[in-house]
């Protein structure tokens, strides 16, 4: 080998080593980092995402689904089942009497101290429909829809404070960091509308849930799967409009240039979050046209506004229910509505069962009933799973603090029993599943844990909750963790 050949060989050797260390599989340092910090799924995920330019493209379920999409109506703060669906005439007989010590021993409460008084139902109940479902007089519109739903009357959870209970219900864990149910669903199934987010969140009632935006976060899943919060008043999404002086053509050229740089970076380091960034830029550009159209309820006819009780230009649960139907029509995969204000303590008028609770019922009754009817009339209910409920239940005894009754009527948090109803998407109609004791304190028959609810929702979407996993920090995670059973008795 002469001096020139030796020099060329050294250059080739140097380039080969540099290519391997820097460019191949993100470098040895990247591999070590991935192994140490739970990103060992990075290359696999990058390979999956790179198969398509859109990580939200439709994916095949594990088996034939009963539902194509979910509309989840969460009543943040936990409505009292004893004032809505779980009729307990024996509790009325105990109203005002001291609570037996056996109901208090070994229990943890948020506020009850000393010996509270028992509290009977605050409203009248009546049976409705062919199913004979008991519903209170606070929900006159919903009482007409009971034959379309299934009630789960012995729901239970592990958490008695709002934020942990909301996290457990929506992410499968009471601690921060896990993906939300909507994120899991869009990760597994994608979306059939490439111009709208696959997971949309709508909030009403003046505040976000106690757990904050983590209940629609993507956790350790790629951030493209997190929920996109839209507004029913003003611009649907903040900063959706182009700045002054920026035309749509200029914005398109800008995004294309940014994504070319992102693509070069992805080819070099292989991080799937770069693909997420590319997808989000492209989605944002499409959303500038598609979101305003989808969120414009002013185009709906007058009879629809009368049906839902909507008011154009306002932010309300009714407007969000109508938006949920419009998004379902456009094949958005997971639509989540949060309505705040159901924390039925006796601390003030807005929380009291005899005052604020009435207002909350009036805000949701007509709209949620209209949503079911509207979906049914349009042939969408059979393929849309609708879920309604809070994060836990309410005690059959009256709340007190410091051993004294509150000024207004309220109930404390209860994790042993609450009611959720489901409709459409493969659910039996006109059914009540589960039973609580004579005062609504314990589930005594066909109890359903929140993990069972999650397993059932995934099953209806064609996903096996035990096999539907994501590898993170060296182990396979799933929405239901290591728990959950599909509630087969409620499946149509």
C-alpha positions as CSV (number, residue, x, y, z in Angstrom):
1,X,0.0,0.0,0.0
2,X,1.6,3.3,-1.1
3,X,1.3,6.6,0.8
4,X,-1.7,7.8,-1.2
5,X,-3.6,4.5,-0.8
6,X,-2.9,4.6,3.0
7,X,-4.3,8.1,3.3
8,X,-7.5,7.2,1.4
9,X,-7.9,4.1,3.7
10,X,-7.5,6.3,6.8
11,X,-10.1,8.7,5.5
12,X,-12.5,5.9,4.7
13,X,-11.9,4.3,8.1
14,X,-12.5,7.6,9.9
15,X,-15.7,8.3,7.9
16,X,-17.0,4.7,8.6
17,X,-16.3,5.0,12.4
18,X,-17.9,8.5,12.5
19,X,-20.9,7.3,10.5
20,X,-21.4,4.4,12.9
21,X,-20.9,6.4,16.1
22,X,-22.8,9.5,15.1
23,X,-25.4,8.6,12.6
24,X,-26.2,4.9,13.0
25,X,-29.0,4.1,15.5
26,X,-28.5,7.5,17.2
27,X,-25.0,6.6,18.4
28,X,-23.9,4.3,21.2
29,X,-24.5,7.1,23.7
30,X,-28.1,7.3,22.5
31,X,-28.5,3.6,22.9
32,X,-27.1,3.7,26.4
33,X,-29.3,6.7,27.3
34,X,-32.3,4.9,25.9
35,X,-31.6,1.9,28.0
36,X,-31.0,3.8,31.2
37,X,-34.0,6.2,30.9
38,X,-36.8,4.1,29.5
39,X,-36.4,5.1,25.9
40,X,-35.4,1.7,24.8
41,X,-38.6,1.6,22.7
42,X,-37.4,4.7,20.7
43,X,-36.1,2.8,17.7
44,X,-39.1,0.5,17.5
45,X,-41.5,3.4,17.8
46,X,-39.5,5.4,15.2
47,X,-39.8,2.5,12.9
48,X,-43.5,2.2,13.4
49,X,-44.1,5.9,12.9
50,X,-41.9,6.2,9.9
51,X,-44.1,3.7,8.0
52,X,-46.5,6.5,7.5
53,X,-46.2,10.3,7.3
54,X,-49.1,10.6,9.7
55,X,-48.9,8.7,13.0
56,X,-52.6,9.4,13.4
57,X,-53.6,7.4,10.3
58,X,-56.2,4.7,10.9
59,X,-54.9,1.4,12.3
60,X,-56.6,-2.0,12.4
61,X,-58.1,-3.1,15.8
62,X,-57.2,-6.4,17.3
63,X,-60.7,-7.8,16.5
64,X,-64.0,-6.6,15.0
65,X,-65.1,-3.6,17.1
66,X,-68.6,-2.7,18.2
67,X,-67.8,1.0,18.4
68,X,-65.8,3.3,16.1
69,X,-65.5,6.2,18.5
70,X,-66.1,7.4,22.1
71,X,-67.8,10.4,23.5
72,X,-67.0,10.6,27.2
73,X,-69.0,13.0,29.4
74,X,-67.2,13.5,32.7
75,X,-69.0,15.4,35.5
76,X,-66.0,16.7,37.3
77,X,-66.5,16.8,41.1
78,X,-68.6,13.6,41.2
79,X,-72.4,14.0,41.1
80,X,-74.5,12.3,43.8
81,X,-75.9,9.0,42.6
82,X,-78.4,9.2,45.5
83,X,-80.0,12.3,44.0
84,X,-80.0,11.0,40.4
85,X,-80.2,7.3,39.7
86,X,-79.8,5.1,42.8
87,X,-83.2,5.4,44.5
88,X,-83.1,4.4,48.2
89,X,-86.5,4.8,50.0
90,X,-85.0,3.2,53.2
91,X,-82.5,6.0,53.3
92,X,-85.4,8.5,53.5
93,X,-86.6,6.7,56.6
94,X,-83.2,7.3,58.3
95,X,-83.0,11.0,57.4
96,X,-81.8,13.1,60.4
97,X,-80.8,10.1,62.6
98,X,-77.3,9.6,63.8
99,X,-75.1,7.6,61.5
100,X,-74.3,4.1,63.0
101,X,-70.7,3.7,64.2
102,X,-70.4,0.6,62.0
103,X,-70.5,2.8,58.9
104,X,-67.7,5.0,60.1
105,X,-65.2,2.6,61.7
106,X,-62.1,2.1,59.6
107,X,-63.2,4.5,56.9
108,X,-61.5,7.5,55.5
109,X,-63.5,10.6,54.5
110,X,-62.5,13.9,53.0
111,X,-64.5,16.0,55.6
112,X,-66.7,13.9,57.8
113,X,-65.8,14.2,61.5
114,X,-67.5,13.1,64.6
115,X,-71.0,11.5,64.2
116,X,-72.8,12.8,61.2
117,X,-76.6,12.6,60.5
118,X,-78.0,10.3,57.9
119,X,-79.3,12.2,54.8
120,X,-82.3,11.0,52.8
121,X,-82.7,11.7,49.0
122,X,-83.2,15.3,48.3
123,X,-85.5,14.9,45.3
124,X,-88.4,12.7,44.2
125,X,-87.9,9.6,42.1
126,X,-90.0,7.8,39.5
127,X,-89.7,4.9,37.2
128,X,-89.5,5.5,33.5
129,X,-89.6,3.6,30.2
130,X,-90.1,-0.1,29.6
131,X,-87.0,-0.8,31.6
132,X,-88.6,0.8,34.7
133,X,-85.4,2.7,35.5
134,X,-85.5,5.0,38.5
135,X,-84.6,8.6,37.8
136,X,-85.0,11.7,39.9
137,X,-87.1,14.7,39.0
138,X,-83.9,16.7,38.3
139,X,-83.5,15.0,35.0
140,X,-86.8,15.2,33.2
141,X,-85.3,15.1,29.7
142,X,-83.0,12.2,30.4
143,X,-85.9,10.2,31.9
144,X,-87.2,9.8,28.3
145,X,-84.0,8.2,27.2
146,X,-83.5,5.5,29.8
147,X,-84.4,2.7,27.5
148,X,-81.3,3.5,25.4
149,X,-78.8,3.3,28.2
150,X,-77.3,0.8,30.6
151,X,-76.7,1.9,34.2
152,X,-73.6,0.6,36.1
153,X,-74.9,1.1,39.7
154,X,-72.1,-0.6,41.7
155,X,-69.1,1.3,40.3
156,X,-66.2,1.6,42.8
157,X,-62.8,3.2,42.9
158,X,-59.6,3.3,45.0
159,X,-59.3,7.0,45.5
160,X,-61.5,9.4,47.6
161,X,-59.9,12.7,46.6
162,X,-60.8,14.4,43.3
163,X,-57.5,14.7,41.5
164,X,-56.2,11.1,42.2
165,X,-59.7,9.7,41.4
166,X,-59.9,11.5,38.1
167,X,-56.4,10.4,37.2
168,X,-57.2,6.8,38.1
169,X,-60.4,6.9,36.0
170,X,-58.9,8.4,32.9
171,X,-55.3,7.2,33.0
172,X,-55.4,4.0,35.0
173,X,-53.2,5.4,37.8
174,X,-53.7,7.9,40.6
175,X,-50.3,9.4,39.9
176,X,-49.1,11.7,37.2
177,X,-47.3,10.5,34.1
178,X,-49.6,7.9,32.6
179,X,-51.3,8.4,29.2
180,X,-55.0,9.2,29.2
181,X,-57.6,6.8,27.9
182,X,-58.1,9.0,24.8
183,X,-54.4,8.9,24.1
184,X,-54.3,5.1,24.4
185,X,-57.2,4.9,22.0
186,X,-55.8,7.2,19.4
187,X,-52.4,5.5,19.7
188,X,-54.0,2.1,19.1
189,X,-56.5,3.1,16.4
190,X,-55.5,6.4,15.0
191,X,-58.2,8.6,13.4
192,X,-60.2,8.4,10.2
193,X,-60.1,12.2,9.7
194,X,-56.7,13.5,8.7
195,X,-57.8,17.1,9.0
196,X,-58.9,17.1,12.6
197,X,-57.2,15.9,15.8
198,X,-58.0,12.3,16.7
199,X,-58.6,13.3,20.4
200,X,-60.6,16.5,21.1
201,X,-61.3,17.9,24.6
202,X,-64.1,20.4,25.5
203,X,-64.4,21.9,28.9
204,X,-67.3,23.8,30.5
205,X,-68.4,24.9,34.0
206,X,-65.7,27.6,34.4
207,X,-62.8,25.5,35.5
208,X,-60.7,22.5,34.4
209,X,-60.9,19.2,36.4
210,X,-59.1,19.0,39.7
211,X,-56.4,16.9,38.1
212,X,-55.8,19.5,35.5
213,X,-54.9,18.8,31.9
214,X,-53.1,15.6,32.8
215,X,-56.4,13.8,32.4
216,X,-56.1,14.3,28.7
217,X,-52.3,14.2,28.5
218,X,-50.3,11.6,26.5
219,X,-48.0,10.6,29.4
220,X,-45.1,8.5,28.1
221,X,-46.8,8.0,24.7
222,X,-45.7,10.3,21.8
223,X,-47.2,13.7,22.4
224,X,-49.1,13.6,19.1
225,X,-51.6,11.4,20.9
226,X,-52.5,13.9,23.7
227,X,-55.9,15.6,23.7
228,X,-56.4,18.9,21.9
229,X,-58.5,21.3,23.9
230,X,-60.9,23.3,21.8
231,X,-63.2,26.1,22.9
232,X,-66.8,26.6,22.1
233,X,-66.4,30.4,22.2
234,X,-64.0,32.5,20.2
235,X,-61.2,30.8,18.2
236,X,-61.7,27.1,18.7
237,X,-58.0,26.7,19.3
238,X,-55.7,29.4,20.5
239,X,-53.3,30.9,17.9
240,X,-55.2,29.1,15.1
241,X,-55.4,32.2,12.9
242,X,-52.4,33.4,11.0
243,X,-50.7,36.5,12.3
244,X,-51.4,39.8,10.4
245,X,-49.5,40.0,7.2
246,X,-48.9,36.3,6.9
247,X,-50.8,34.7,4.0
248,X,-51.9,31.1,3.9
249,X,-49.3,30.5,1.0
250,X,-46.5,31.9,3.1
251,X,-47.6,29.8,6.1
252,X,-47.5,26.7,4.0
253,X,-44.0,27.5,2.7
254,X,-42.9,28.2,6.2
255,X,-44.2,24.8,7.5
256,X,-42.7,23.0,4.6
257,X,-39.3,24.5,5.3
258,X,-39.5,23.7,9.0
259,X,-40.5,20.1,8.3
260,X,-37.7,19.7,5.8
261,X,-35.3,20.6,8.6
262,X,-37.2,18.3,11.0
263,X,-37.0,15.4,8.5
264,X,-33.2,15.9,8.2
265,X,-32.9,15.8,12.0
266,X,-35.0,12.7,12.2
267,X,-32.9,10.9,9.6
268,X,-29.9,11.7,11.7
269,X,-31.1,10.9,15.3
270,X,-34.2,8.7,14.8
271,X,-36.2,10.3,17.6
272,X,-40.0,9.6,17.1
273,X,-40.8,12.9,18.8
274,X,-39.5,14.6,15.6
275,X,-42.1,12.8,13.6
276,X,-44.6,13.9,16.1
277,X,-43.4,17.5,15.6
278,X,-43.7,17.1,11.8
279,X,-47.2,15.7,12.1
280,X,-48.3,18.4,14.5
281,X,-47.1,21.2,12.1
282,X,-49.0,19.6,9.3
283,X,-52.1,19.0,11.4
284,X,-52.0,22.6,12.6
285,X,-52.0,23.8,9.0
286,X,-54.9,21.6,8.1
287,X,-56.8,22.6,11.3
288,X,-56.8,26.2,10.2
289,X,-59.4,25.3,7.6
290,X,-61.1,22.2,9.2
291,X,-61.5,23.2,12.8
292,X,-63.4,26.5,12.3
293,X,-65.8,24.7,10.0
294,X,-66.3,21.8,12.4
295,X,-66.7,24.0,15.5
296,X,-69.2,26.5,13.9
297,X,-72.5,25.6,15.4
298,X,-74.2,28.6,13.8
299,X,-74.7,26.5,10.7
300,X,-77.1,24.2,12.6
301,X,-80.8,24.6,12.0
302,X,-83.1,26.2,14.6
303,X,-84.7,22.9,15.6
304,X,-81.3,21.5,16.6
305,X,-80.5,24.5,18.8
306,X,-83.9,24.1,20.4
307,X,-83.2,20.4,20.9
308,X,-79.9,21.0,22.7
309,X,-80.6,24.3,24.3
310,X,-77.6,25.9,22.7
311,X,-76.7,29.5,22.3
312,X,-74.3,30.6,19.6
313,X,-71.3,32.5,20.8
314,X,-71.4,31.2,24.4
315,X,-69.3,28.6,26.2
316,X,-71.6,25.9,27.7
317,X,-72.0,22.2,28.2
318,X,-75.0,22.3,25.7
319,X,-72.8,23.9,23.0
320,X,-70.1,21.2,23.7
321,X,-72.6,18.4,23.3
322,X,-73.6,19.7,19.9
323,X,-70.0,20.0,19.0
324,X,-69.4,16.4,20.1
325,X,-72.1,15.3,17.7
326,X,-70.5,17.4,14.9
327,X,-67.0,15.9,15.7
328,X,-68.5,12.4,15.8
329,X,-69.9,13.0,12.3
330,X,-66.4,13.9,11.2
331,X,-64.9,10.6,12.6
332,X,-63.0,12.1,15.5
333,X,-62.0,9.0,17.4
334,X,-62.2,10.2,21.1
335,X,-64.3,13.2,22.2
336,X,-64.0,14.2,25.9
337,X,-66.3,16.6,27.6
338,X,-65.5,17.8,31.1
339,X,-68.2,19.8,33.0
340,X,-67.0,21.2,36.3
341,X,-69.0,22.0,39.4
342,X,-70.4,18.7,40.8
343,X,-68.6,18.8,44.2
344,X,-71.7,18.5,46.3
345,X,-70.4,19.7,49.7
346,X,-72.3,22.0,52.0
347,X,-69.7,24.7,51.9
348,X,-71.7,27.2,49.9
349,X,-74.7,27.8,47.7
350,X,-73.0,26.7,44.5
351,X,-72.0,23.4,46.0
352,X,-75.1,22.6,48.0
353,X,-77.3,19.7,47.0
354,X,-80.4,21.7,47.4
355,X,-79.2,24.7,45.3
356,X,-76.0,24.3,43.2
357,X,-76.8,20.7,42.4
358,X,-80.1,21.8,40.8
359,X,-78.2,24.2,38.5
360,X,-75.7,21.5,37.4
361,X,-78.6,19.2,36.5
362,X,-80.3,21.9,34.5
363,X,-77.0,22.6,32.6
364,X,-76.6,19.0,31.5
365,X,-80.0,17.3,31.4
366,X,-81.4,18.6,28.1
367,X,-78.1,18.6,26.3
368,X,-76.9,15.1,27.1
369,X,-80.4,13.8,26.3
370,X,-80.4,15.6,23.0
371,X,-77.0,14.2,22.2
372,X,-78.2,10.6,22.6
373,X,-81.4,11.4,20.6
374,X,-79.5,13.2,17.8
375,X,-76.9,10.5,17.5
376,X,-79.7,7.9,17.4
377,X,-81.7,9.7,14.7
378,X,-78.6,10.1,12.5
379,X,-77.7,6.4,12.8
380,X,-74.5,7.3,14.7
381,X,-75.3,5.9,18.1
382,X,-74.8,2.2,17.1
383,X,-71.2,3.0,16.3
384,X,-70.6,5.7,19.0
385,X,-70.0,4.7,22.6
386,X,-71.3,7.4,25.0
387,X,-70.2,7.3,28.6
388,X,-71.4,9.6,31.5
389,X,-70.3,9.8,35.1
390,X,-68.0,11.3,37.8
391,X,-64.9,10.0,39.5
392,X,-66.6,8.6,42.6
393,X,-69.9,8.7,44.6
394,X,-71.4,10.4,47.5
395,X,-72.1,9.2,51.1
396,X,-75.6,8.5,52.5
397,X,-74.7,10.5,55.5
398,X,-74.7,14.3,55.7
399,X,-71.3,16.0,55.6
400,X,-70.0,17.7,58.7
401,X,-66.8,19.4,59.7
402,X,-65.4,19.6,63.2
403,X,-68.4,17.5,64.2
404,X,-70.9,20.3,63.1
405,X,-73.3,20.2,60.3
406,X,-72.6,22.5,57.3
407,X,-74.8,25.5,56.6
408,X,-75.9,24.0,53.3
409,X,-76.8,20.4,52.6
410,X,-73.9,18.3,51.2
411,X,-72.5,14.8,51.0
412,X,-68.9,13.6,51.4
413,X,-66.8,11.6,48.9
414,X,-67.6,7.9,48.6
415,X,-65.3,5.4,46.8
416,X,-67.4,2.3,47.5
417,X,-70.4,3.1,45.2
418,X,-71.4,5.4,42.4
419,X,-73.3,5.2,39.1
420,X,-72.1,5.5,35.5
421,X,-74.3,5.1,32.4
422,X,-73.3,4.0,29.0
423,X,-75.1,4.0,25.6
424,X,-74.6,3.0,22.0
425,X,-71.5,1.3,20.6
426,X,-72.2,-2.3,21.5
427,X,-73.9,-1.7,24.9
428,X,-77.3,-3.3,25.8
429,X,-80.3,-1.0,26.1
430,X,-82.6,-0.4,29.0
431,X,-80.5,-2.3,31.6
432,X,-79.4,-1.7,35.1
433,X,-76.3,-3.7,36.1
434,X,-75.1,-3.9,39.7
435,X,-76.8,-3.1,43.0
436,X,-75.9,-1.3,46.2
437,X,-77.2,-1.9,49.7
438,X,-80.4,-0.4,51.1
439,X,-78.7,3.0,51.8
440,X,-76.4,3.1,48.7
441,X,-73.2,2.8,50.8
442,X,-71.7,-0.5,49.4
443,X,-72.0,-2.3,46.2
444,X,-73.5,-5.7,47.0
445,X,-73.9,-7.2,43.5
446,X,-72.1,-7.1,40.2
447,X,-69.5,-4.5,41.3
448,X,-67.5,-2.8,38.5
449,X,-64.1,-1.2,39.2
450,X,-62.8,1.7,37.1
451,X,-60.3,-0.7,35.6
452,X,-63.2,-2.9,34.5
453,X,-64.8,0.1,32.8
454,X,-61.6,0.9,31.0
455,X,-61.2,-2.7,29.9
456,X,-64.8,-2.7,28.6
457,X,-64.4,0.5,26.6
458,X,-61.2,-0.8,24.9
459,X,-63.0,-4.1,24.2
460,X,-65.9,-2.3,22.5
461,X,-63.3,-0.5,20.3
462,X,-61.8,-3.9,19.3
463,X,-58.8,-3.8,21.7
464,X,-57.8,-6.5,24.2
465,X,-56.7,-4.5,27.3
466,X,-54.3,-7.2,28.4
467,X,-52.4,-7.3,25.0
468,X,-52.7,-3.6,24.2
469,X,-49.4,-2.4,25.7
470,X,-46.6,0.1,25.3
471,X,-43.0,-0.6,26.4
472,X,-41.6,2.1,28.7
473,X,-38.8,2.0,31.2
474,X,-38.1,-1.7,30.5
475,X,-41.7,-3.0,31.0
476,X,-44.9,-3.2,29.1
477,X,-47.5,-0.8,30.4
478,X,-51.3,-0.8,29.6
479,X,-54.2,1.4,30.5
480,X,-55.6,-1.1,33.0
481,X,-52.1,-1.7,34.6
482,X,-52.4,-5.3,35.9
483,X,-56.1,-5.2,36.6
484,X,-59.5,-5.1,34.9
485,X,-62.1,-7.5,33.5
486,X,-64.4,-6.8,30.6
487,X,-68.0,-6.5,31.9
488,X,-69.5,-8.9,29.4
489,X,-73.0,-8.9,30.8
490,X,-73.6,-5.4,29.5
491,X,-72.5,-6.1,26.0
492,X,-75.1,-6.3,23.3
